[in-house]
Amino acid sequence: MDPDSRRKLNLQGVLKYAVENTPTNSCDSPQNQQFESDSERNLFLQKALKAMTTDVTKDLKTALAILDSNSTDLDEKIESLEIIRDQIDDIDLANSFVKLGGTHTLLRFIKESDNKMKSLAISIVAEMAQNNPFCQDTFLKENYLPYLVAYMKNADNNIAKRSIYAVSSLIRNFNPGLNQFIRINGINTLLSCLRSTENDVYIKAAFLIGSLSLAEKSIREVFVKQHTVPVLLENLKFINEFDAKQETTLFALSALSVDCKWSLPLEKRLQSEAILKEIKTKNVSLDTCQDIVNSATNILENQFKSIAKSK
């Protein structure tokens, strides 16, 4: 496949295409003219964008043909998945990919392929489903979610974290996806990811828990009842430098505090309060996290006070 035909459809690509094809007023130019109005310039850019879209759609068709062929080797299939992944974050192209029948091919690789191809296919699903109801609905109807939920606890760290991302794209701001996630026991699977020794898996799981908790009180209450708080508190530790794991843990805990009262053993509460105080006082000099620390710790301090008063 011609490398030049793989140009990604984004603003940078459009501008590059426009620069390469825009007439100039140079005396040496074969087209010695300028755009006379903004409407002419806009028309030119629209034509450029249409031409690029057509080229990229052809690339997607070619990539699908390679993936569906029994005569292509592993490297060719991996390259085709990478080409699709590079293009598919554009909503129009994602929808076109669905109409080309691409989701049937993706599901086959998710179900049966080796880990590298499986991981790439899952990443494509995550990108396509992000804030795209048409793709979310398609993936739901084609029964992707049970496979993705099961892969959240895969032994391969790359597959596990990408599966959490894909699940997040399918259920956040999309109630049909969230309802199916609950029906297939996705909450328990997500909670099991908090036990992962891999930071990336833990961080993605904790972030999704926090995001779902902020959006839905009923989900927040389920997480609290299923003892999510003690697991998160186990990961709340003072460190010399603020990091993503600490930030995400604070985010998830503060989200679970909204209109919810926890029940914690006295020893666990006192231990958590001490860690929280240490984080707040010793991380205050870190400009990048000060607002996050102050906001989350204030919420959690109020939660602990509420628990103490109820005893």
Phi and psi restraints in degrees (value plus and minus 20) as a CYANA .aco file:
   2 ASP   PHI     -82.0   -42.0
   2 ASP   PSI     101.0   141.0
   3 PRO   PHI     -77.1   -37.1
   3 PRO   PSI     -53.6   -13.6
   4 ASP   PHI     -86.3   -46.3
   4 ASP   PSI     -44.3    -4.3
   5 SER   PHI    -100.9   -60.9
   5 SER   PSI     -23.9    16.1
   6 ARG   PHI    -113.6   -73.6
   6 ARG   PSI     -13.2    26.8
   7 ARG   PHI     -72.8   -32.8
   7 ARG   PSI     109.2   149.2
   8 LYS   PHI     -89.0   -49.0
   8 LYS   PSI     118.9   158.9
   9 LEU   PHI    -104.0   -64.0
   9 LEU   PSI      71.1   111.1
  10 ASN   PHI    -167.6  -127.6
  10 ASN   PSI    -197.6  -157.6
  11 LEU   PHI     -79.1   -39.1
  11 LEU   PSI     -62.0   -22.0
  12 GLN   PHI     -80.8   -40.8
  12 GLN   PSI     -62.2   -22.2
  13 GLY   PHI     -85.4   -45.4
  13 GLY   PSI     -60.5   -20.5
  14 VAL   PHI     -82.5   -42.5
  14 VAL   PSI     -65.1   -25.1
  15 LEU   PHI     -83.8   -43.8
  15 LEU   PSI     -60.7   -20.7
  16 LYS   PHI     -82.9   -42.9
  16 LYS   PSI     -63.4   -23.4
  17 TYR   PHI     -81.8   -41.8
  17 TYR   PSI     -62.3   -22.3
  18 ALA   PHI     -84.5   -44.5
  18 ALA   PSI     -63.7   -23.7
  19 VAL   PHI     -82.4   -42.4
  19 VAL   PSI     -60.7   -20.7
  20 GLU   PHI     -87.5   -47.5
  20 GLU   PSI     -45.4    -5.4
  21 ASN   PHI    -137.7   -97.7
  21 ASN   PSI     -19.0    21.0
  22 THR   PHI     -97.9   -57.9
  22 THR   PSI     108.8   148.8
  23 PRO   PHI     -83.4   -43.4
  23 PRO   PSI     126.3   166.3
  24 THR   PHI    -136.8   -96.8
  24 THR   PSI     151.9   191.9
  25 ASN   PHI    -117.7   -77.7
  25 ASN   PSI      -3.8    36.2
  26 SER   PHI     -87.0   -47.0
  26 SER   PSI     121.7   161.7
  27 CYS   PHI     -84.8   -44.8
  27 CYS   PSI     -45.7    -5.7
  28 ASP   PHI    -104.0   -64.0
  28 ASP   PSI     -30.0    10.0
  29 SER   PHI     -93.4   -53.4
  29 SER   PSI     118.3   158.3
  30 PRO   PHI     -87.5   -47.5
  30 PRO   PSI     -39.6     0.4
  31 GLN   PHI    -139.1   -99.1
  31 GLN   PSI      63.7   103.7
  32 ASN   PHI    -103.5   -63.5
  32 ASN   PSI      57.9    97.9
  33 GLN   PHI    -175.6  -135.6
  33 GLN   PSI     144.3   184.3
  34 GLN   PHI    -143.8  -103.8
  34 GLN   PSI     141.8   181.8
  35 PHE   PHI     -87.1   -47.1
  35 PHE   PSI     114.2   154.2
  36 GLU   PHI    -108.8   -68.8
  36 GLU   PSI     -35.8     4.2
  37 SER   PHI    -175.7  -135.7
  37 SER   PSI     145.2   185.2
  38 ASP   PHI     -83.4   -43.4
  38 ASP   PSI     -53.5   -13.5
  39 SER   PHI     -84.9   -44.9
  39 SER   PSI     -57.5   -17.5
  40 GLU   PHI     -85.7   -45.7
  40 GLU   PSI     -62.0   -22.0
  41 ARG   PHI     -83.9   -43.9
  41 ARG   PSI     -64.1   -24.1
  42 ASN   PHI     -83.6   -43.6
  42 ASN   PSI     -59.3   -19.3
  43 LEU   PHI     -83.0   -43.0
  43 LEU   PSI     -61.2   -21.2
  44 PHE   PHI     -82.1   -42.1
  44 PHE   PSI     -65.6   -25.6
  45 LEU   PHI     -84.5   -44.5
  45 LEU   PSI     -56.4   -16.4
  46 GLN   PHI     -83.3   -43.3
  46 GLN   PSI     -61.6   -21.6
  47 LYS   PHI     -85.3   -45.3
  47 LYS   PSI     -60.4   -20.4
  48 ALA   PHI     -82.4   -42.4
  48 ALA   PSI     -63.6   -23.6
  49 LEU   PHI     -84.4   -44.4
  49 LEU   PSI     -60.5   -20.5
  50 LYS   PHI     -83.9   -43.9
  50 LYS   PSI     -61.9   -21.9
  51 ALA   PHI     -83.1   -43.1
  51 ALA   PSI     -61.6   -21.6
  52 MET   PHI     -86.1   -46.1
  52 MET   PSI     -60.8   -20.8
  53 THR   PHI     -81.1   -41.1
  53 THR   PSI     -62.6   -22.6
  54 THR   PHI     -81.1   -41.1
  54 THR   PSI     -63.7   -23.7
  55 ASP   PHI     -81.6   -41.6
  55 ASP   PSI     -64.9   -24.9
  56 VAL   PHI     -88.6   -48.6
  56 VAL   PSI     -58.0   -18.0
  57 THR   PHI     -81.0   -41.0
  57 THR   PSI     -58.8   -18.8
  58 LYS   PHI     -81.9   -41.9
  58 LYS   PSI     -60.2   -20.2
  59 ASP   PHI     -80.5   -40.5
  59 ASP   PSI     -62.8   -22.8
  60 LEU   PHI     -83.5   -43.5
  60 LEU   PSI     -61.2   -21.2
  61 LYS   PHI     -82.6   -42.6
  61 LYS   PSI     -62.7   -22.7
  62 THR   PHI     -85.0   -45.0
  62 THR   PSI     -62.9   -22.9
  63 ALA   PHI     -82.2   -42.2
  63 ALA   PSI     -61.5   -21.5
  64 LEU   PHI     -84.5   -44.5
  64 LEU   PSI     -59.7   -19.7
  65 ALA   PHI     -81.3   -41.3
  65 ALA   PSI     -59.8   -19.8
  66 ILE   PHI     -85.7   -45.7
  66 ILE   PSI     -62.3   -22.3
  67 LEU   PHI     -87.0   -47.0
  67 LEU   PSI     -52.9   -12.9
  68 ASP   PHI    -107.1   -67.1
  68 ASP   PSI     -26.8    13.2
  69 SER   PHI    -106.5   -66.5
  69 SER   PSI     121.0   161.0
  70 ASN   PHI    -103.0   -63.0
  70 ASN   PSI     -29.2    10.8
  71 SER   PHI    -117.5   -77.5
  71 SER   PSI     -23.8    16.2
  72 THR   PHI    -113.4   -73.4
  72 THR   PSI     128.7   168.7
  73 ASP   PHI    -111.3   -71.3
  73 ASP   PSI     159.1   199.1
  74 LEU   PHI     -80.3   -40.3
  74 LEU   PSI     -65.1   -25.1
  75 ASP   PHI     -81.7   -41.7
  75 ASP   PSI     -59.4   -19.4
  76 GLU   PHI     -86.1   -46.1
  76 GLU   PSI     -58.5   -18.5
  77 LYS   PHI     -88.8   -48.8
  77 LYS   PSI     -61.1   -21.1
  78 ILE   PHI     -83.4   -43.4
  78 ILE   PSI     -62.7   -22.7
  79 GLU   PHI     -82.1   -42.1
  79 GLU   PSI     -58.9   -18.9
  80 SER   PHI     -86.1   -46.1
  80 SER   PSI     -60.5   -20.5
  81 LEU   PHI     -83.6   -43.6
  81 LEU   PSI     -58.5   -18.5
  82 GLU   PHI     -86.7   -46.7
  82 GLU   PSI     -57.7   -17.7
  83 ILE   PHI     -83.4   -43.4
  83 ILE   PSI     -64.1   -24.1
  84 ILE   PHI     -82.6   -42.6
  84 ILE   PSI     -64.7   -24.7
  85 ARG   PHI     -81.2   -41.2
  85 ARG   PSI     -57.5   -17.5
  86 ASP   PHI     -87.5   -47.5
  86 ASP   PSI     -44.2    -4.2
  87 GLN   PHI    -122.9   -82.9
  87 GLN   PSI     -41.8    -1.8
  88 ILE   PHI    -100.9   -60.9
  88 ILE   PSI     -24.7    15.3
  89 ASP   PHI     -95.8   -55.8
  89 ASP   PSI     -27.6    12.4
  90 ASP   PHI    -101.5   -61.5
  90 ASP   PSI     107.7   147.7
  91 ILE   PHI     -80.1   -40.1
  91 ILE   PSI     -64.3   -24.3
  92 ASP   PHI     -82.6   -42.6
  92 ASP   PSI     -60.8   -20.8
  93 LEU   PHI     -89.9   -49.9
  93 LEU   PSI     -56.7   -16.7
  94 ALA   PHI     -80.4   -40.4
  94 ALA   PSI     -64.5   -24.5
  95 ASN   PHI     -86.1   -46.1
  95 ASN   PSI     -58.3   -18.3
  96 SER   PHI     -83.5   -43.5
  96 SER   PSI     -58.4   -18.4
  97 PHE   PHI     -81.8   -41.8
  97 PHE   PSI     -60.3   -20.3
  98 VAL   PHI     -81.2   -41.2
  98 VAL   PSI     -65.7   -25.7
  99 LYS   PHI     -86.9   -46.9
  99 LYS   PSI     -43.7    -3.7
 100 LEU   PHI     -99.3   -59.3
 100 LEU   PSI     -24.7    15.3
 101 GLY   PHI      67.5   107.5
 101 GLY   PSI      -4.4    35.6
 102 GLY   PHI     -84.8   -44.8
 102 GLY   PSI     -47.8    -7.8
 103 THR   PHI     -88.5   -48.5
 103 THR   PSI     -50.4   -10.4
 104 HIS   PHI     -85.2   -45.2
 104 HIS   PSI     -59.8   -19.8
 105 THR   PHI     -86.8   -46.8
 105 THR   PSI     -64.4   -24.4
 106 LEU   PHI     -78.2   -38.2
 106 LEU   PSI     -64.7   -24.7
 107 LEU   PHI     -82.5   -42.5
 107 LEU   PSI     -55.1   -15.1
 108 ARG   PHI     -82.5   -42.5
 108 ARG   PSI     -61.0   -21.0
 109 PHE   PHI     -92.8   -52.8
 109 PHE   PSI     -51.2   -11.2
 110 ILE   PHI     -88.5   -48.5
 110 ILE   PSI     -56.5   -16.5
 111 LYS   PHI    -100.7   -60.7
 111 LYS   PSI     -55.1   -15.1
 112 GLU   PHI    -144.4  -104.4
 112 GLU   PSI     -35.3     4.7
 113 SER   PHI     -97.0   -57.0
 113 SER   PSI     152.1   192.1
 114 ASP   PHI     -91.0   -51.0
 114 ASP   PSI     152.5   192.5
 115 ASN   PHI     -82.4   -42.4
 115 ASN   PSI     -56.8   -16.8
 116 LYS   PHI     -87.3   -47.3
 116 LYS   PSI     -65.5   -25.5
 117 MET   PHI     -88.9   -48.9
 117 MET   PSI     -57.2   -17.2
 118 LYS   PHI     -80.2   -40.2
 118 LYS   PSI     -65.1   -25.1
 119 SER   PHI     -82.5   -42.5
 119 SER   PSI     -63.0   -23.0
 120 LEU   PHI     -84.6   -44.6
 120 LEU   PSI     -63.1   -23.1
 121 ALA   PHI     -82.8   -42.8
 121 ALA   PSI     -60.2   -20.2
 122 ILE   PHI     -85.1   -45.1
 122 ILE   PSI     -59.4   -19.4
 123 SER   PHI     -82.0   -42.0
 123 SER   PSI     -58.7   -18.7
 124 ILE   PHI     -83.4   -43.4
 124 ILE   PSI     -62.9   -22.9
 125 VAL   PHI     -79.6   -39.6
 125 VAL   PSI     -64.5   -24.5
 126 ALA   PHI     -80.2   -40.2
 126 ALA   PSI     -64.0   -24.0
 127 GLU   PHI     -88.5   -48.5
 127 GLU   PSI     -62.3   -22.3
 128 MET   PHI     -86.4   -46.4
 128 MET   PSI     -58.5   -18.5
 129 ALA   PHI    -100.1   -60.1
 129 ALA   PSI     -36.2     3.8
 130 GLN   PHI     -79.7   -39.7
 130 GLN   PSI      92.5   132.5
 131 ASN   PHI      32.7    72.7
 131 ASN   PSI      16.5    56.5
 132 ASN   PHI    -152.0  -112.0
 132 ASN   PSI      71.2   111.2
 133 PRO   PHI     -77.3   -37.3
 133 PRO   PSI     -55.0   -15.0
 134 PHE   PHI     -82.3   -42.3
 134 PHE   PSI     -67.1   -27.1
 135 CYS   PHI     -90.7   -50.7
 135 CYS   PSI     -59.2   -19.2
 136 GLN   PHI     -77.4   -37.4
 136 GLN   PSI     -66.2   -26.2
 137 ASP   PHI     -84.5   -44.5
 137 ASP   PSI     -59.6   -19.6
 138 THR   PHI     -83.8   -43.8
 138 THR   PSI     -67.7   -27.7
 139 PHE   PHI     -83.1   -43.1
 139 PHE   PSI     -56.4   -16.4
 140 LEU   PHI     -85.9   -45.9
 140 LEU   PSI     -66.2   -26.2
 141 LYS   PHI     -86.2   -46.2
 141 LYS   PSI     -50.3   -10.3
 142 GLU   PHI    -109.9   -69.9
 142 GLU   PSI     -11.1    28.9
 143 ASN   PHI      44.1    84.1
 143 ASN   PSI      23.1    63.1
 144 TYR   PHI     -93.2   -53.2
 144 TYR   PSI     -55.6   -15.6
 145 LEU   PHI     -78.8   -38.8
 145 LEU   PSI     -62.6   -22.6
 146 PRO   PHI     -78.3   -38.3
 146 PRO   PSI     -57.8   -17.8
 147 TYR   PHI     -88.0   -48.0
 147 TYR   PSI     -64.0   -24.0
 148 LEU   PHI     -86.1   -46.1
 148 LEU   PSI     -60.2   -20.2
 149 VAL   PHI     -83.0   -43.0
 149 VAL   PSI     -64.4   -24.4
 150 ALA   PHI     -81.7   -41.7
 150 ALA   PSI     -57.1   -17.1
 151 TYR   PHI     -94.4   -54.4
 151 TYR   PSI     -31.8     8.2
 152 MET   PHI     -81.1   -41.1
 152 MET   PSI     -45.1    -5.1
 153 LYS   PHI    -130.9   -90.9
 153 LYS   PSI       6.3    46.3
 154 ASN   PHI     -85.1   -45.1
 154 ASN   PSI     128.1   168.1
 155 ALA   PHI     -86.6   -46.6
 155 ALA   PSI     -45.8    -5.8
 156 ASP   PHI    -100.1   -60.1
 156 ASP   PSI      94.6   134.6
 157 ASN   PHI     -77.0   -37.0
 157 ASN   PSI     -59.8   -19.8
 158 ASN   PHI     -83.2   -43.2
 158 ASN   PSI     -64.2   -24.2
 159 ILE   PHI     -86.8   -46.8
 159 ILE   PSI     -61.7   -21.7
 160 ALA   PHI     -81.6   -41.6
 160 ALA   PSI     -70.2   -30.2
 161 LYS   PHI     -89.7   -49.7
 161 LYS   PSI     -55.3   -15.3
 162 ARG   PHI     -90.8   -50.8
 162 ARG   PSI     -52.3   -12.3
 163 SER   PHI     -87.1   -47.1
 163 SER   PSI     -59.6   -19.6
 164 ILE   PHI     -82.3   -42.3
 164 ILE   PSI     -61.4   -21.4
 165 TYR   PHI     -82.0   -42.0
 165 TYR   PSI     -64.1   -24.1
 166 ALA   PHI     -85.4   -45.4
 166 ALA   PSI     -62.5   -22.5
 167 VAL   PHI     -80.9   -40.9
 167 VAL   PSI     -63.8   -23.8
 168 SER   PHI     -76.6   -36.6
 168 SER   PSI     -63.8   -23.8
 169 SER   PHI     -85.3   -45.3
 169 SER   PSI     -48.8    -8.8
 170 LEU   PHI    -105.7   -65.7
 170 LEU   PSI     -40.8    -0.8
 171 ILE   PHI    -136.4   -96.4
 171 ILE   PSI     -41.5    -1.5
 172 ARG   PHI     -95.9   -55.9
 172 ARG   PSI     111.6   151.6
 173 ASN   PHI      39.2    79.2
 173 ASN   PSI       6.3    46.3
 174 PHE   PHI    -165.7  -125.7
 174 PHE   PSI      72.4   112.4
 175 ASN   PHI     -79.2   -39.2
 175 ASN   PSI     -59.6   -19.6
 176 PRO   PHI     -78.2   -38.2
 176 PRO   PSI     -59.7   -19.7
 177 GLY   PHI     -86.6   -46.6
 177 GLY   PSI     -63.0   -23.0
 178 LEU   PHI     -83.0   -43.0
 178 LEU   PSI     -61.1   -21.1
 179 ASN   PHI     -84.0   -44.0
 179 ASN   PSI     -61.4   -21.4
 180 GLN   PHI     -87.3   -47.3
 180 GLN   PSI     -58.7   -18.7
 181 PHE   PHI     -76.4   -36.4
 181 PHE   PSI     -63.0   -23.0
 182 ILE   PHI     -88.0   -48.0
 182 ILE   PSI     -62.1   -22.1
 183 ARG   PHI     -82.6   -42.6
 183 ARG   PSI     -55.0   -15.0
 184 ILE   PHI    -113.6   -73.6
 184 ILE   PSI      -1.1    38.9
 185 ASN   PHI      47.3    87.3
 185 ASN   PSI      13.3    53.3
 186 GLY   PHI     -85.9   -45.9
 186 GLY   PSI     -48.9    -8.9
 187 ILE   PHI     -82.9   -42.9
 187 ILE   PSI     -64.5   -24.5
 188 ASN   PHI     -84.3   -44.3
 188 ASN   PSI     -57.7   -17.7
 189 THR   PHI     -85.7   -45.7
 189 THR   PSI     -60.9   -20.9
 190 LEU   PHI     -83.4   -43.4
 190 LEU   PSI     -61.1   -21.1
 191 LEU   PHI     -83.6   -43.6
 191 LEU   PSI     -54.4   -14.4
 192 SER   PHI     -85.4   -45.4
 192 SER   PSI     -44.9    -4.9
 193 CYS   PHI     -88.9   -48.9
 193 CYS   PSI     -42.2    -2.2
 194 LEU   PHI     -87.9   -47.9
 194 LEU   PSI     -37.4     2.6
 195 ARG   PHI    -107.9   -67.9
 195 ARG   PSI     -21.6    18.4
 196 SER   PHI     -85.5   -45.5
 196 SER   PSI     122.7   162.7
 197 THR   PHI    -104.1   -64.1
 197 THR   PSI     -26.7    13.3
 198 GLU   PHI    -109.2   -69.2
 198 GLU   PSI     100.0   140.0
 199 ASN   PHI     -76.4   -36.4
 199 ASN   PSI     -62.2   -22.2
 200 ASP   PHI     -80.6   -40.6
 200 ASP   PSI     -61.2   -21.2
 201 VAL   PHI     -87.2   -47.2
 201 VAL   PSI     -66.6   -26.6
 202 TYR   PHI     -78.4   -38.4
 202 TYR   PSI     -67.6   -27.6
 203 ILE   PHI     -81.0   -41.0
 203 ILE   PSI     -65.3   -25.3
 204 LYS   PHI     -86.5   -46.5
 204 LYS   PSI     -57.4   -17.4
 205 ALA   PHI     -87.5   -47.5
 205 ALA   PSI     -65.8   -25.8
 206 ALA   PHI     -84.4   -44.4
 206 ALA   PSI     -59.3   -19.3
 207 PHE   PHI     -84.5   -44.5
 207 PHE   PSI     -62.3   -22.3
 208 LEU   PHI     -85.9   -45.9
 208 LEU   PSI     -59.9   -19.9
 209 ILE   PHI     -79.6   -39.6
 209 ILE   PSI     -65.3   -25.3
 210 GLY   PHI     -83.6   -43.6
 210 GLY   PSI     -62.8   -22.8
 211 SER   PHI     -84.9   -44.9
 211 SER   PSI     -65.6   -25.6
 212 LEU   PHI     -84.9   -44.9
 212 LEU   PSI     -56.6   -16.6
 213 SER   PHI     -86.8   -46.8
 213 SER   PSI     -57.7   -17.7
 214 LEU   PHI     -89.3   -49.3
 214 LEU   PSI     -51.2   -11.2
 215 ALA   PHI    -103.8   -63.8
 215 ALA   PSI     -52.6   -12.6
 216 GLU   PHI    -154.5  -114.5
 216 GLU   PSI      95.6   135.6
 217 LYS   PHI     -83.0   -43.0
 217 LYS   PSI     -58.7   -18.7
 218 SER   PHI     -82.4   -42.4
 218 SER   PSI     -58.6   -18.6
 219 ILE   PHI     -88.8   -48.8
 219 ILE   PSI     -60.2   -20.2
 220 ARG   PHI     -78.1   -38.1
 220 ARG   PSI     -63.4   -23.4
 221 GLU   PHI     -86.5   -46.5
 221 GLU   PSI     -55.9   -15.9
 222 VAL   PHI     -83.9   -43.9
 222 VAL   PSI     -64.4   -24.4
 223 PHE   PHI     -80.1   -40.1
 223 PHE   PSI     -63.3   -23.3
 224 VAL   PHI     -84.4   -44.4
 224 VAL   PSI     -64.4   -24.4
 225 LYS   PHI     -84.9   -44.9
 225 LYS   PSI     -49.8    -9.8
 226 GLN   PHI    -111.6   -71.6
 226 GLN   PSI       1.9    41.9
 227 HIS   PHI      43.1    83.1
 227 HIS   PSI      20.5    60.5
 228 THR   PHI     -91.9   -51.9
 228 THR   PSI     -56.0   -16.0
 229 VAL   PHI     -78.9   -38.9
 229 VAL   PSI     -70.0   -30.0
 230 PRO   PHI     -79.1   -39.1
 230 PRO   PSI     -55.6   -15.6
 231 VAL   PHI     -86.0   -46.0
 231 VAL   PSI     -63.2   -23.2
 232 LEU   PHI     -85.1   -45.1
 232 LEU   PSI     -60.1   -20.1
 233 LEU   PHI     -83.3   -43.3
 233 LEU   PSI     -49.6    -9.6
 234 GLU   PHI     -83.0   -43.0
 234 GLU   PSI     -45.0    -5.0
 235 ASN   PHI    -117.8   -77.8
 235 ASN   PSI     -16.1    23.9
 236 LEU   PHI    -111.2   -71.2
 236 LEU   PSI      77.3   117.3
 237 LYS   PHI    -152.2  -112.2
 237 LYS   PSI     126.1   166.1
 238 PHE   PHI     -94.9   -54.9
 238 PHE   PSI     112.6   152.6
 239 ILE   PHI    -152.2  -112.2
 239 ILE   PSI     141.7   181.7
 240 ASN   PHI     -88.0   -48.0
 240 ASN   PSI     -51.2   -11.2
 241 GLU   PHI    -146.6  -106.6
 241 GLU   PSI     120.2   160.2
 242 PHE   PHI     -88.7   -48.7
 242 PHE   PSI     115.0   155.0
 243 ASP   PHI    -154.9  -114.9
 243 ASP   PSI     155.9   195.9
 244 ALA   PHI     -83.8   -43.8
 244 ALA   PSI     -56.4   -16.4
 245 LYS   PHI     -84.9   -44.9
 245 LYS   PSI     -64.1   -24.1
 246 GLN   PHI     -84.6   -44.6
 246 GLN   PSI     -62.8   -22.8
 247 GLU   PHI     -80.0   -40.0
 247 GLU   PSI     -66.2   -26.2
 248 THR   PHI     -88.5   -48.5
 248 THR   PSI     -56.7   -16.7
 249 THR   PHI     -82.8   -42.8
 249 THR   PSI     -65.3   -25.3
 250 LEU   PHI     -82.6   -42.6
 250 LEU   PSI     -60.4   -20.4
 251 PHE   PHI     -81.3   -41.3
 251 PHE   PSI     -68.2   -28.2
 252 ALA   PHI     -84.2   -44.2
 252 ALA   PSI     -63.1   -23.1
 253 LEU   PHI     -84.4   -44.4
 253 LEU   PSI     -62.2   -22.2
 254 SER   PHI     -86.9   -46.9
 254 SER   PSI     -56.1   -16.1
 255 ALA   PHI     -85.3   -45.3
 255 ALA   PSI     -58.7   -18.7
 256 LEU   PHI     -93.7   -53.7
 256 LEU   PSI     -29.6    10.4
 257 SER   PHI    -106.0   -66.0
 257 SER   PSI     -36.5     3.5
 258 VAL   PHI     -88.3   -48.3
 258 VAL   PSI      94.5   134.5
 259 ASP   PHI      34.9    74.9
 259 ASP   PSI       8.7    48.7
 260 CYS   PHI    -155.0  -115.0
 260 CYS   PSI     116.9   156.9
 261 LYS   PHI    -127.1   -87.1
 261 LYS   PSI     112.9   152.9
 262 TRP   PHI    -112.0   -72.0
 262 TRP   PSI     143.1   183.1
 263 SER   PHI    -144.9  -104.9
 263 SER   PSI      92.3   132.3
 264 LEU   PHI    -148.2  -108.2
 264 LEU   PSI     124.8   164.8
 265 PRO   PHI     -80.4   -40.4
 265 PRO   PSI     128.5   168.5
 266 LEU   PHI     -75.4   -35.4
 266 LEU   PSI     -65.1   -25.1
 267 GLU   PHI     -80.4   -40.4
 267 GLU   PSI     -62.4   -22.4
 268 LYS   PHI     -87.7   -47.7
 268 LYS   PSI     -58.4   -18.4
 269 ARG   PHI     -85.7   -45.7
 269 ARG   PSI     -66.0   -26.0
 270 LEU   PHI     -84.7   -44.7
 270 LEU   PSI     -59.9   -19.9
 271 GLN   PHI     -83.1   -43.1
 271 GLN   PSI     -63.2   -23.2
 272 SER   PHI     -88.3   -48.3
 272 SER   PSI     -58.4   -18.4
 273 GLU   PHI     -82.0   -42.0
 273 GLU   PSI     -60.5   -20.5
 274 ALA   PHI     -85.2   -45.2
 274 ALA   PSI     -63.0   -23.0
 275 ILE   PHI     -84.5   -44.5
 275 ILE   PSI     -61.1   -21.1
 276 LEU   PHI     -82.8   -42.8
 276 LEU   PSI     -62.2   -22.2
 277 LYS   PHI     -84.2   -44.2
 277 LYS   PSI     -60.4   -20.4
 278 GLU   PHI     -85.2   -45.2
 278 GLU   PSI     -62.6   -22.6
 279 ILE   PHI     -80.3   -40.3
 279 ILE   PSI     -65.0   -25.0
 280 LYS   PHI     -87.0   -47.0
 280 LYS   PSI     -61.2   -21.2
 281 THR   PHI     -99.9   -59.9
 281 THR   PSI     -54.6   -14.6
 282 LYS   PHI    -113.9   -73.9
 282 LYS   PSI     -37.5     2.5
 283 ASN   PHI    -117.9   -77.9
 283 ASN   PSI     -17.7    22.3
 284 VAL   PHI     -83.3   -43.3
 284 VAL   PSI     -42.7    -2.7
 285 SER   PHI    -100.9   -60.9
 285 SER   PSI     -29.0    11.0
 286 LEU   PHI    -107.0   -67.0
 286 LEU   PSI      83.8   123.8
 287 ASP   PHI     -78.8   -38.8
 287 ASP   PSI     -55.4   -15.4
 288 THR   PHI     -87.5   -47.5
 288 THR   PSI     -40.8    -0.8
 289 CYS   PHI    -145.3  -105.3
 289 CYS   PSI     -19.7    20.3
 290 GLN   PHI     -79.0   -39.0
 290 GLN   PSI     -65.8   -25.8
 291 ASP   PHI     -83.3   -43.3
 291 ASP   PSI     -61.7   -21.7
 292 ILE   PHI     -84.3   -44.3
 292 ILE   PSI     -66.2   -26.2
 293 VAL   PHI     -81.2   -41.2
 293 VAL   PSI     -68.6   -28.6
 294 ASN   PHI     -82.1   -42.1
 294 ASN   PSI     -64.9   -24.9
 295 SER   PHI     -83.6   -43.6
 295 SER   PSI     -70.5   -30.5
 296 ALA   PHI     -87.2   -47.2
 296 ALA   PSI     -62.9   -22.9
 297 THR   PHI     -88.1   -48.1
 297 THR   PSI     -54.6   -14.6
 298 ASN   PHI     -83.5   -43.5
 298 ASN   PSI     -62.4   -22.4
 299 ILE   PHI     -82.9   -42.9
 299 ILE   PSI     -65.3   -25.3
 300 LEU   PHI     -89.6   -49.6
 300 LEU   PSI     -55.6   -15.6
 301 GLU   PHI     -81.5   -41.5
 301 GLU   PSI     -60.9   -20.9
 302 ASN   PHI     -85.4   -45.4
 302 ASN   PSI     -56.2   -16.2
 303 GLN   PHI     -83.6   -43.6
 303 GLN   PSI     -65.2   -25.2
 304 PHE   PHI     -85.7   -45.7
 304 PHE   PSI     -57.1   -17.1
 305 LYS   PHI     -83.2   -43.2
 305 LYS   PSI     -60.0   -20.0
 306 SER   PHI     -84.0   -44.0
 306 SER   PSI     -60.5   -20.5
 307 ILE   PHI     -83.8   -43.8
 307 ILE   PSI     -63.8   -23.8
 308 ALA   PHI     -82.3   -42.3
 308 ALA   PSI     -61.5   -21.5
 309 LYS   PHI     -86.8   -46.8
 309 LYS   PSI     -50.3   -10.3
 310 SER   PHI     -98.7   -58.7
 310 SER   PSI     -30.6     9.4
